[in-house]
Amino acid sequence: MIIGWFVTGFGVLFLFLGSLGVYRMPDVYNRLQAGTKCTTLGAFCTIIGVGILEPSWFWTTLIIAVFVLLTNPISSHALGRASCLSGVSLCDKTKVNQSKDFCKEEEDDS
């Protein structure tokens, strides 16, 4: 029981830190990175923690957690790619832009 509460609390902490990252980061790409990493781990831990607290729900919560682990990074990649292709600029503090060449290649192919 204590392990379930600990895992759930750990997940809630990561969800909170992810929301702070989304609020404090300067541009859409940094916000996506902060939000995706923290919410993936936070949601996973919260869901697994609930599964530990309620053993009859464990397999259902495990399936949901795996679904979150698979879909959250894919959806953020799609958002980042759409932002790049639509011309959303990086913040001024960004030193390296590795997506610049990728976005040009995609526009040339269209």
Backbone as XML, in Angstrom:
<?xml version="1.0"?>
<chain id="A" units="angstrom">
  <residue number="1" name="MET">
    <atom name="N" x="0.820" y="-1.192" z="0.000"/>
    <atom name="CA" x="0.000" y="0.000" z="0.000"/>
    <atom name="C" x="0.868" y="1.263" z="0.000"/>
  </residue>
  <residue number="2" name="ILE">
    <atom name="N" x="1.920" y="1.261" z="0.810"/>
    <atom name="CA" x="2.795" y="2.426" z="0.877"/>
    <atom name="C" x="3.523" y="2.624" z="-0.451"/>
  </residue>
  <residue number="3" name="ILE">
    <atom name="N" x="3.888" y="1.531" z="-1.100"/>
    <atom name="CA" x="4.573" y="1.630" z="-2.393"/>
    <atom name="C" x="3.653" y="2.282" z="-3.426"/>
  </residue>
  <residue number="4" name="GLY">
    <atom name="N" x="2.383" y="1.918" z="-3.421"/>
    <atom name="CA" x="1.422" y="2.514" z="-4.345"/>
    <atom name="C" x="1.298" y="4.014" z="-4.151"/>
  </residue>
  <residue number="5" name="TRP">
    <atom name="N" x="1.230" y="4.449" z="-2.900"/>
    <atom name="CA" x="1.145" y="5.887" z="-2.623"/>
    <atom name="C" x="2.434" y="6.597" z="-3.025"/>
  </residue>
  <residue number="6" name="PHE">
    <atom name="N" x="3.576" y="5.958" z="-2.788"/>
    <atom name="CA" x="4.855" y="6.555" z="-3.160"/>
    <atom name="C" x="4.953" y="6.721" z="-4.677"/>
  </residue>
  <residue number="7" name="VAL">
    <atom name="N" x="4.592" y="5.681" z="-5.423"/>
    <atom name="CA" x="4.668" y="5.739" z="-6.891"/>
    <atom name="C" x="3.685" y="6.775" z="-7.433"/>
  </residue>
  <residue number="8" name="THR">
    <atom name="N" x="2.484" y="6.826" z="-6.870"/>
    <atom name="CA" x="1.499" y="7.819" z="-7.299"/>
    <atom name="C" x="1.984" y="9.232" z="-6.990"/>
  </residue>
  <residue number="9" name="GLY">
    <atom name="N" x="2.527" y="9.431" z="-5.813"/>
    <atom name="CA" x="3.056" y="10.748" z="-5.449"/>
    <atom name="C" x="4.218" y="11.166" z="-6.330"/>
  </residue>
  <residue number="10" name="PHE">
    <atom name="N" x="5.084" y="10.217" z="-6.671"/>
    <atom name="CA" x="6.195" y="10.483" z="-7.579"/>
    <atom name="C" x="5.662" y="10.934" z="-8.941"/>
  </residue>
  <residue number="11" name="GLY">
    <atom name="N" x="4.608" y="10.268" z="-9.419"/>
    <atom name="CA" x="4.006" y="10.648" z="-10.694"/>
    <atom name="C" x="3.380" y="12.026" z="-10.653"/>
  </residue>
  <residue number="12" name="VAL">
    <atom name="N" x="2.700" y="12.330" z="-9.563"/>
    <atom name="CA" x="2.083" y="13.654" z="-9.417"/>
    <atom name="C" x="3.164" y="14.735" z="-9.372"/>
  </residue>
  <residue number="13" name="LEU">
    <atom name="N" x="4.271" y="14.450" z="-8.706"/>
    <atom name="CA" x="5.383" y="15.404" z="-8.661"/>
    <atom name="C" x="5.921" y="15.673" z="-10.064"/>
  </residue>
  <residue number="14" name="PHE">
    <atom name="N" x="6.099" y="14.633" z="-10.856"/>
    <atom name="CA" x="6.591" y="14.835" z="-12.219"/>
    <atom name="C" x="5.572" y="15.572" z="-13.081"/>
  </residue>
  <residue number="15" name="LEU">
    <atom name="N" x="4.291" y="15.312" z="-12.892"/>
    <atom name="CA" x="3.279" y="16.061" z="-13.633"/>
    <atom name="C" x="3.324" y="17.542" z="-13.270"/>
  </residue>
  <residue number="16" name="PHE">
    <atom name="N" x="3.525" y="17.834" z="-11.996"/>
    <atom name="CA" x="3.642" y="19.226" z="-11.555"/>
    <atom name="C" x="4.876" y="19.887" z="-12.160"/>
  </residue>
  <residue number="17" name="LEU">
    <atom name="N" x="6.012" y="19.189" z="-12.132"/>
    <atom name="CA" x="7.235" y="19.747" z="-12.716"/>
    <atom name="C" x="7.086" y="19.963" z="-14.222"/>
  </residue>
  <residue number="18" name="GLY">
    <atom name="N" x="6.370" y="19.071" z="-14.889"/>
    <atom name="CA" x="6.111" y="19.247" z="-16.316"/>
    <atom name="C" x="5.268" y="20.472" z="-16.597"/>
  </residue>
  <residue number="19" name="SER">
    <atom name="N" x="4.284" y="20.728" z="-15.746"/>
    <atom name="CA" x="3.458" y="21.920" z="-15.944"/>
    <atom name="C" x="4.270" y="23.188" z="-15.708"/>
  </residue>
  <residue number="20" name="LEU">
    <atom name="N" x="5.191" y="23.158" z="-14.744"/>
    <atom name="CA" x="6.084" y="24.307" z="-14.555"/>
    <atom name="C" x="6.980" y="24.509" z="-15.774"/>
  </residue>
  <residue number="21" name="GLY">
    <atom name="N" x="7.475" y="23.417" z="-16.340"/>
    <atom name="CA" x="8.316" y="23.513" z="-17.526"/>
    <atom name="C" x="7.575" y="24.098" z="-18.711"/>
  </residue>
  <residue number="22" name="VAL">
    <atom name="N" x="6.332" y="23.701" z="-18.890"/>
    <atom name="CA" x="5.531" y="24.242" z="-19.986"/>
    <atom name="C" x="5.305" y="25.734" z="-19.776"/>
  </residue>
  <residue number="23" name="TYR">
    <atom name="N" x="5.123" y="26.137" z="-18.553"/>
    <atom name="CA" x="4.879" y="27.549" z="-18.249"/>
    <atom name="C" x="6.147" y="28.393" z="-18.409"/>
  </residue>
  <residue number="24" name="ARG">
    <atom name="N" x="7.298" y="27.865" z="-18.042"/>
    <atom name="CA" x="8.520" y="28.670" z="-17.969"/>
    <atom name="C" x="9.396" y="28.641" z="-19.216"/>
  </residue>
  <residue number="25" name="MET">
    <atom name="N" x="9.243" y="27.665" z="-20.076"/>
    <atom name="CA" x="10.118" y="27.568" z="-21.244"/>
    <atom name="C" x="9.768" y="28.635" z="-22.279"/>
  </residue>
  <residue number="26" name="PRO">
    <atom name="N" x="10.778" y="29.084" z="-23.063"/>
    <atom name="CA" x="10.575" y="30.248" z="-23.921"/>
    <atom name="C" x="9.864" y="29.990" z="-25.253"/>
  </residue>
  <residue number="27" name="ASP">
    <atom name="N" x="9.982" y="28.809" z="-25.829"/>
    <atom name="CA" x="9.348" y="28.597" z="-27.130"/>
    <atom name="C" x="8.651" y="27.241" z="-27.177"/>
  </residue>
  <residue number="28" name="VAL">
    <atom name="N" x="7.956" y="26.997" z="-28.272"/>
    <atom name="CA" x="7.121" y="25.806" z="-28.384"/>
    <atom name="C" x="7.942" y="24.522" z="-28.333"/>
  </residue>
  <residue number="29" name="TYR">
    <atom name="N" x="9.136" y="24.530" z="-28.867"/>
    <atom name="CA" x="9.952" y="23.318" z="-28.906"/>
    <atom name="C" x="10.445" y="22.936" z="-27.513"/>
  </residue>
  <residue number="30" name="ASN">
    <atom name="N" x="10.878" y="23.914" z="-26.749"/>
    <atom name="CA" x="11.295" y="23.638" z="-25.372"/>
    <atom name="C" x="10.108" y="23.224" z="-24.515"/>
  </residue>
  <residue number="31" name="ARG">
    <atom name="N" x="8.970" y="23.828" z="-24.751"/>
    <atom name="CA" x="7.763" y="23.456" z="-24.001"/>
    <atom name="C" x="7.341" y="22.025" z="-24.315"/>
  </residue>
  <residue number="32" name="LEU">
    <atom name="N" x="7.435" y="21.653" z="-25.573"/>
    <atom name="CA" x="7.113" y="20.272" z="-25.944"/>
    <atom name="C" x="8.048" y="19.287" z="-25.266"/>
  </residue>
  <residue number="33" name="GLN">
    <atom name="N" x="9.321" y="19.615" z="-25.228"/>
    <atom name="CA" x="10.300" y="18.720" z="-24.617"/>
    <atom name="C" x="10.037" y="18.577" z="-23.125"/>
  </residue>
  <residue number="34" name="ALA">
    <atom name="N" x="9.837" y="19.694" z="-22.451"/>
    <atom name="CA" x="9.595" y="19.640" z="-21.003"/>
    <atom name="C" x="8.281" y="18.935" z="-20.697"/>
  </residue>
  <residue number="35" name="GLY">
    <atom name="N" x="7.268" y="19.270" z="-21.451"/>
    <atom name="CA" x="5.964" y="18.670" z="-21.211"/>
    <atom name="C" x="5.916" y="17.188" z="-21.514"/>
  </residue>
  <residue number="36" name="THR">
    <atom name="N" x="6.543" y="16.777" z="-22.587"/>
    <atom name="CA" x="6.482" y="15.373" z="-22.980"/>
    <atom name="C" x="7.231" y="14.468" z="-22.019"/>
  </residue>
  <residue number="37" name="LYS">
    <atom name="N" x="8.444" y="14.823" z="-21.692"/>
    <atom name="CA" x="9.236" y="13.959" z="-20.807"/>
    <atom name="C" x="8.593" y="13.831" z="-19.434"/>
  </residue>
  <residue number="38" name="CYS">
    <atom name="N" x="8.186" y="14.950" z="-18.867"/>
    <atom name="CA" x="7.620" y="14.906" z="-17.514"/>
    <atom name="C" x="6.233" y="14.279" z="-17.488"/>
  </residue>
  <residue number="39" name="THR">
    <atom name="N" x="5.400" y="14.595" z="-18.455"/>
    <atom name="CA" x="4.053" y="14.025" z="-18.415"/>
    <atom name="C" x="4.045" y="12.544" z="-18.761"/>
  </residue>
  <residue number="40" name="THR">
    <atom name="N" x="4.973" y="12.103" z="-19.590"/>
    <atom name="CA" x="5.044" y="10.668" z="-19.872"/>
    <atom name="C" x="5.393" y="9.892" z="-18.614"/>
  </residue>
  <residue number="41" name="LEU">
    <atom name="N" x="6.450" y="10.297" z="-17.938"/>
    <atom name="CA" x="6.847" y="9.610" z="-16.711"/>
    <atom name="C" x="5.819" y="9.831" z="-15.602"/>
  </residue>
  <residue number="42" name="GLY">
    <atom name="N" x="5.297" y="11.048" z="-15.492"/>
    <atom name="CA" x="4.320" y="11.343" z="-14.447"/>
    <atom name="C" x="3.032" y="10.559" z="-14.607"/>
  </residue>
  <residue number="43" name="ALA">
    <atom name="N" x="2.508" y="10.529" z="-15.825"/>
    <atom name="CA" x="1.280" y="9.772" z="-16.059"/>
    <atom name="C" x="1.515" y="8.280" z="-15.863"/>
  </residue>
  <residue number="44" name="PHE">
    <atom name="N" x="2.662" y="7.782" z="-16.337"/>
    <atom name="CA" x="2.981" y="6.366" z="-16.169"/>
    <atom name="C" x="3.025" y="5.994" z="-14.687"/>
  </residue>
  <residue number="45" name="CYS">
    <atom name="N" x="3.744" y="6.767" z="-13.896"/>
    <atom name="CA" x="3.861" y="6.458" z="-12.460"/>
    <atom name="C" x="2.524" y="6.596" z="-11.743"/>
  </residue>
  <residue number="46" name="THR">
    <atom name="N" x="1.757" y="7.608" z="-12.085"/>
    <atom name="CA" x="0.455" y="7.791" z="-11.447"/>
    <atom name="C" x="-0.468" y="6.621" z="-11.763"/>
  </residue>
  <residue number="47" name="ILE">
    <atom name="N" x="-0.505" y="6.209" z="-13.010"/>
    <atom name="CA" x="-1.376" y="5.103" z="-13.414"/>
    <atom name="C" x="-0.929" y="3.792" z="-12.773"/>
  </residue>
  <residue number="48" name="ILE">
    <atom name="N" x="0.364" y="3.530" z="-12.781"/>
    <atom name="CA" x="0.872" y="2.306" z="-12.152"/>
    <atom name="C" x="0.633" y="2.348" z="-10.645"/>
  </residue>
  <residue number="49" name="GLY">
    <atom name="N" x="0.785" y="3.513" z="-10.032"/>
    <atom name="CA" x="0.512" y="3.649" z="-8.599"/>
    <atom name="C" x="-0.925" y="3.321" z="-8.255"/>
  </residue>
  <residue number="50" name="VAL">
    <atom name="N" x="-1.848" y="3.764" z="-9.094"/>
    <atom name="CA" x="-3.257" y="3.418" z="-8.880"/>
    <atom name="C" x="-3.453" y="1.915" z="-9.037"/>
  </residue>
  <residue number="51" name="GLY">
    <atom name="N" x="-2.766" y="1.320" z="-9.994"/>
    <atom name="CA" x="-2.853" y="-0.130" z="-10.171"/>
    <atom name="C" x="-2.319" y="-0.892" z="-8.971"/>
  </residue>
  <residue number="52" name="ILE">
    <atom name="N" x="-1.290" y="-0.372" z="-8.335"/>
    <atom name="CA" x="-0.757" y="-1.010" z="-7.129"/>
    <atom name="C" x="-1.722" y="-0.834" z="-5.961"/>
  </residue>
  <residue number="53" name="LEU">
    <atom name="N" x="-2.345" y="0.335" z="-5.873"/>
    <atom name="CA" x="-3.294" y="0.586" z="-4.780"/>
    <atom name="C" x="-4.567" y="-0.244" z="-4.921"/>
  </residue>
  <residue number="54" name="GLU">
    <atom name="N" x="-5.000" y="-0.467" z="-6.149"/>
    <atom name="CA" x="-6.196" y="-1.273" z="-6.425"/>
    <atom name="C" x="-5.780" y="-2.494" z="-7.238"/>
  </residue>
  <residue number="55" name="PRO">
    <atom name="N" x="-5.421" y="-3.586" z="-6.598"/>
    <atom name="CA" x="-4.917" y="-4.760" z="-7.334"/>
    <atom name="C" x="-5.893" y="-5.313" z="-8.374"/>
  </residue>
  <residue number="56" name="SER">
    <atom name="N" x="-7.186" y="-5.124" z="-8.180"/>
    <atom name="CA" x="-8.142" y="-5.629" z="-9.172"/>
    <atom name="C" x="-8.079" y="-4.827" z="-10.478"/>
  </residue>
  <residue number="57" name="TRP">
    <atom name="N" x="-7.519" y="-3.642" z="-10.449"/>
    <atom name="CA" x="-7.396" y="-2.805" z="-11.640"/>
    <atom name="C" x="-6.014" y="-2.881" z="-12.270"/>
  </residue>
  <residue number="58" name="PHE">
    <atom name="N" x="-5.115" y="-3.672" z="-11.701"/>
    <atom name="CA" x="-3.712" y="-3.604" z="-12.109"/>
    <atom name="C" x="-3.517" y="-3.840" z="-13.600"/>
  </residue>
  <residue number="59" name="TRP">
    <atom name="N" x="-4.119" y="-4.877" z="-14.164"/>
    <atom name="CA" x="-3.883" y="-5.181" z="-15.580"/>
    <atom name="C" x="-4.476" y="-4.111" z="-16.487"/>
  </residue>
  <residue number="60" name="THR">
    <atom name="N" x="-5.600" y="-3.560" z="-16.097"/>
    <atom name="CA" x="-6.190" y="-2.473" z="-16.881"/>
    <atom name="C" x="-5.290" y="-1.246" z="-16.854"/>
  </residue>
  <residue number="61" name="THR">
    <atom name="N" x="-4.799" y="-0.901" z="-15.660"/>
    <atom name="CA" x="-3.924" y="0.268" z="-15.566"/>
    <atom name="C" x="-2.591" y="0.031" z="-16.273"/>
  </residue>
  <residue number="62" name="LEU">
    <atom name="N" x="-2.119" y="-1.200" z="-16.290"/>
    <atom name="CA" x="-0.877" y="-1.502" z="-17.001"/>
    <atom name="C" x="-1.050" y="-1.296" z="-18.507"/>
  </residue>
  <residue number="63" name="ILE">
    <atom name="N" x="-2.180" y="-1.720" z="-19.048"/>
    <atom name="CA" x="-2.462" y="-1.514" z="-20.474"/>
    <atom name="C" x="-2.557" y="-0.023" z="-20.786"/>
  </residue>
  <residue number="64" name="ILE">
    <atom name="N" x="-3.221" y="0.731" z="-19.923"/>
    <atom name="CA" x="-3.330" y="2.181" z="-20.116"/>
    <atom name="C" x="-1.955" y="2.837" z="-20.044"/>
  </residue>
  <residue number="65" name="ALA">
    <atom name="N" x="-1.122" y="2.404" z="-19.096"/>
    <atom name="CA" x="0.218" y="2.980" z="-18.947"/>
    <atom name="C" x="1.074" y="2.712" z="-20.182"/>
  </residue>
  <residue number="66" name="VAL">
    <atom name="N" x="0.991" y="1.518" z="-20.733"/>
    <atom name="CA" x="1.747" y="1.205" z="-21.952"/>
    <atom name="C" x="1.245" y="2.058" z="-23.113"/>
  </residue>
  <residue number="67" name="PHE">
    <atom name="N" x="-0.062" y="2.252" z="-23.195"/>
    <atom name="CA" x="-0.635" y="3.110" z="-24.233"/>
    <atom name="C" x="-0.103" y="4.536" z="-24.110"/>
  </residue>
  <residue number="68" name="VAL">
    <atom name="N" x="-0.032" y="5.054" z="-22.889"/>
    <atom name="CA" x="0.510" y="6.401" z="-22.665"/>
    <atom name="C" x="1.982" y="6.456" z="-23.063"/>
  </residue>
  <residue number="69" name="LEU">
    <atom name="N" x="2.741" y="5.432" z="-22.695"/>
    <atom name="CA" x="4.166" y="5.403" z="-23.048"/>
    <atom name="C" x="4.388" y="5.391" z="-24.558"/>
  </residue>
  <residue number="70" name="LEU">
    <atom name="N" x="3.474" y="4.791" z="-25.299"/>
    <atom name="CA" x="3.628" y="4.724" z="-26.753"/>
    <atom name="C" x="3.103" y="5.962" z="-27.467"/>
  </residue>
  <residue number="71" name="THR">
    <atom name="N" x="2.010" y="6.523" z="-27.003"/>
    <atom name="CA" x="1.370" y="7.603" z="-27.748"/>
    <atom name="C" x="1.857" y="9.001" z="-27.389"/>
  </residue>
  <residue number="72" name="ASN">
    <atom name="N" x="2.272" y="9.230" z="-26.167"/>
    <atom name="CA" x="2.683" y="10.577" z="-25.771"/>
    <atom name="C" x="3.907" y="11.071" z="-26.552"/>
  </residue>
  <residue number="73" name="PRO">
    <atom name="N" x="4.977" y="10.311" z="-26.673"/>
    <atom name="CA" x="6.110" y="10.791" z="-27.476"/>
    <atom name="C" x="5.779" y="10.946" z="-28.962"/>
  </residue>
  <residue number="74" name="ILE">
    <atom name="N" x="4.933" y="10.074" z="-29.483"/>
    <atom name="CA" x="4.565" y="10.164" z="-30.897"/>
    <atom name="C" x="3.760" y="11.428" z="-31.161"/>
  </residue>
  <residue number="75" name="SER">
    <atom name="N" x="2.832" y="11.743" z="-30.274"/>
    <atom name="CA" x="2.021" y="12.948" z="-30.471"/>
    <atom name="C" x="2.862" y="14.212" z="-30.334"/>
  </residue>
  <residue number="76" name="SER">
    <atom name="N" x="3.813" y="14.228" z="-29.412"/>
    <atom name="CA" x="4.653" y="15.423" z="-29.285"/>
    <atom name="C" x="5.592" y="15.562" z="-30.483"/>
  </residue>
  <residue number="77" name="HIS">
    <atom name="N" x="6.038" y="14.443" z="-31.041"/>
    <atom name="CA" x="6.851" y="14.505" z="-32.254"/>
    <atom name="C" x="6.035" y="15.104" z="-33.402"/>
  </residue>
  <residue number="78" name="ALA">
    <atom name="N" x="4.785" y="14.695" z="-33.517"/>
    <atom name="CA" x="3.926" y="15.238" z="-34.569"/>
    <atom name="C" x="3.701" y="16.737" z="-34.374"/>
  </residue>
  <residue number="79" name="LEU">
    <atom name="N" x="3.516" y="17.172" z="-33.129"/>
    <atom name="CA" x="3.346" y="18.602" z="-32.861"/>
    <atom name="C" x="4.619" y="19.383" z="-33.174"/>
  </residue>
  <residue number="80" name="GLY">
    <atom name="N" x="5.768" y="18.841" z="-32.800"/>
    <atom name="CA" x="7.030" y="19.511" z="-33.091"/>
    <atom name="C" x="7.305" y="19.602" z="-34.581"/>
  </residue>
  <residue number="81" name="ARG">
    <atom name="N" x="7.004" y="18.542" z="-35.289"/>
    <atom name="CA" x="7.210" y="18.542" z="-36.740"/>
    <atom name="C" x="6.265" y="19.529" z="-37.424"/>
  </residue>
  <residue number="82" name="ALA">
    <atom name="N" x="5.018" y="19.565" z="-36.981"/>
    <atom name="CA" x="4.068" y="20.522" z="-37.546"/>
    <atom name="C" x="4.499" y="21.954" z="-37.252"/>
  </residue>
  <residue number="83" name="SER">
    <atom name="N" x="5.035" y="22.183" z="-36.064"/>
    <atom name="CA" x="5.528" y="23.522" z="-35.726"/>
    <atom name="C" x="6.693" y="23.905" z="-36.624"/>
  </residue>
  <residue number="84" name="CYS">
    <atom name="N" x="7.580" y="22.974" z="-36.852"/>
    <atom name="CA" x="8.742" y="23.222" z="-37.710"/>
    <atom name="C" x="8.303" y="23.522" z="-39.143"/>
  </residue>
  <residue number="85" name="LEU">
    <atom name="N" x="7.398" y="22.717" z="-39.659"/>
    <atom name="CA" x="6.952" y="22.895" z="-41.043"/>
    <atom name="C" x="6.117" y="24.152" z="-41.232"/>
  </residue>
  <residue number="86" name="SER">
    <atom name="N" x="5.448" y="24.604" z="-40.176"/>
    <atom name="CA" x="4.651" y="25.824" z="-40.302"/>
    <atom name="C" x="5.479" y="27.076" z="-40.044"/>
  </residue>
  <residue number="87" name="GLY">
    <atom name="N" x="6.756" y="26.899" z="-39.717"/>
    <atom name="CA" x="7.651" y="28.045" z="-39.602"/>
    <atom name="C" x="7.722" y="28.688" z="-38.235"/>
  </residue>
  <residue number="88" name="VAL">
    <atom name="N" x="7.348" y="27.986" z="-37.199"/>
    <atom name="CA" x="7.458" y="28.537" z="-35.850"/>
    <atom name="C" x="8.939" y="28.666" z="-35.513"/>
  </residue>
  <residue number="89" name="SER">
    <atom name="N" x="9.342" y="29.852" z="-35.099"/>
    <atom name="CA" x="10.767" y="30.095" z="-34.873"/>
    <atom name="C" x="11.200" y="29.675" z="-33.474"/>
  </residue>
  <residue number="90" name="LEU">
    <atom name="N" x="12.496" y="29.455" z="-33.344"/>
    <atom name="CA" x="13.096" y="29.136" z="-32.055"/>
    <atom name="C" x="13.318" y="30.428" z="-31.274"/>
  </residue>
  <residue number="91" name="CYS">
    <atom name="N" x="13.554" y="30.306" z="-29.984"/>
    <atom name="CA" x="13.861" y="31.497" z="-29.193"/>
    <atom name="C" x="15.274" y="31.975" z="-29.532"/>
  </residue>
  <residue number="92" name="ASP">
    <atom name="N" x="15.583" y="33.199" z="-29.163"/>
    <atom name="CA" x="16.879" y="33.790" z="-29.500"/>
    <atom name="C" x="18.046" y="33.111" z="-28.797"/>
  </residue>
  <residue number="93" name="LYS">
    <atom name="N" x="17.810" y="32.474" z="-27.660"/>
    <atom name="CA" x="18.882" y="31.847" z="-26.890"/>
    <atom name="C" x="19.317" y="30.497" z="-27.458"/>
  </residue>
  <residue number="94" name="THR">
    <atom name="N" x="18.579" y="29.958" z="-28.402"/>
    <atom name="CA" x="18.909" y="28.651" z="-28.969"/>
    <atom name="C" x="20.174" y="28.759" z="-29.804"/>
  </residue>
  <residue number="95" name="LYS">
    <atom name="N" x="21.147" y="27.927" z="-29.516"/>
    <atom name="CA" x="22.448" y="27.986" z="-30.190"/>
    <atom name="C" x="22.510" y="27.069" z="-31.413"/>
  </residue>
  <residue number="96" name="VAL">
    <atom name="N" x="21.894" y="25.893" z="-31.344"/>
    <atom name="CA" x="21.975" y="24.910" z="-32.422"/>
    <atom name="C" x="20.564" y="24.599" z="-32.901"/>
  </residue>
  <residue number="97" name="ASN">
    <atom name="N" x="20.368" y="24.623" z="-34.210"/>
    <atom name="CA" x="19.076" y="24.303" z="-34.795"/>
    <atom name="C" x="19.256" y="23.119" z="-35.736"/>
  </residue>
  <residue number="98" name="GLN">
    <atom name="N" x="19.096" y="21.921" z="-35.221"/>
    <atom name="CA" x="19.268" y="20.730" z="-36.043"/>
    <atom name="C" x="18.059" y="20.464" z="-36.927"/>
  </residue>
  <residue number="99" name="SER">
    <atom name="N" x="16.937" y="21.072" z="-36.634"/>
    <atom name="CA" x="15.736" y="20.818" z="-37.425"/>
    <atom name="C" x="15.654" y="21.717" z="-38.648"/>
  </residue>
  <residue number="100" name="LYS">
    <atom name="N" x="16.530" y="22.699" z="-38.777"/>
    <atom name="CA" x="16.469" y="23.641" z="-39.892"/>
    <atom name="C" x="16.586" y="22.921" z="-41.234"/>
  </residue>
  <residue number="101" name="ASP">
    <atom name="N" x="17.556" y="22.038" z="-41.356"/>
    <atom name="CA" x="17.744" y="21.307" z="-42.610"/>
    <atom name="C" x="16.588" y="20.350" z="-42.873"/>
  </residue>
  <residue number="102" name="PHE">
    <atom name="N" x="16.078" y="19.724" z="-41.840"/>
    <atom name="CA" x="14.964" y="18.794" z="-41.991"/>
    <atom name="C" x="13.731" y="19.514" z="-42.515"/>
  </residue>
  <residue number="103" name="CYS">
    <atom name="N" x="13.430" y="20.672" z="-41.970"/>
    <atom name="CA" x="12.238" y="21.409" z="-42.401"/>
    <atom name="C" x="12.375" y="21.871" z="-43.843"/>
  </residue>
  <residue number="104" name="LYS">
    <atom name="N" x="13.580" y="22.256" z="-44.262"/>
    <atom name="CA" x="13.781" y="22.662" z="-45.652"/>
    <atom name="C" x="13.578" y="21.484" z="-46.596"/>
  </residue>
  <residue number="105" name="GLU">
    <atom name="N" x="14.075" y="20.293" z="-46.216"/>
    <atom name="CA" x="13.902" y="19.104" z="-47.051"/>
    <atom name="C" x="12.434" y="18.757" z="-47.205"/>
  </residue>
  <residue number="106" name="GLU">
    <atom name="N" x="11.669" y="18.873" z="-46.132"/>
    <atom name="CA" x="10.243" y="18.559" z="-46.188"/>
    <atom name="C" x="9.513" y="19.548" z="-47.086"/>
  </residue>
  <residue number="107" name="GLU">
    <atom name="N" x="9.875" y="20.839" z="-47.014"/>
    <atom name="CA" x="9.220" y="21.836" z="-47.847"/>
    <atom name="C" x="9.572" y="21.633" z="-49.317"/>
  </residue>
  <residue number="108" name="ASP">
    <atom name="N" x="10.818" y="21.231" z="-49.610"/>
    <atom name="CA" x="11.232" y="20.992" z="-50.991"/>
    <atom name="C" x="10.521" y="19.791" z="-51.596"/>
  </residue>
  <residue number="109" name="ASP">
    <atom name="N" x="10.232" y="18.772" z="-50.791"/>
    <atom name="CA" x="9.550" y="17.579" z="-51.280"/>
    <atom name="C" x="8.091" y="17.844" z="-51.604"/>
  </residue>
  <residue number="110" name="SER">
    <atom name="N" x="7.495" y="18.838" z="-50.982"/>
    <atom name="CA" x="6.061" y="19.107" z="-51.178"/>
    <atom name="C" x="5.791" y="19.754" z="-52.507"/>
  </residue>
</chain>
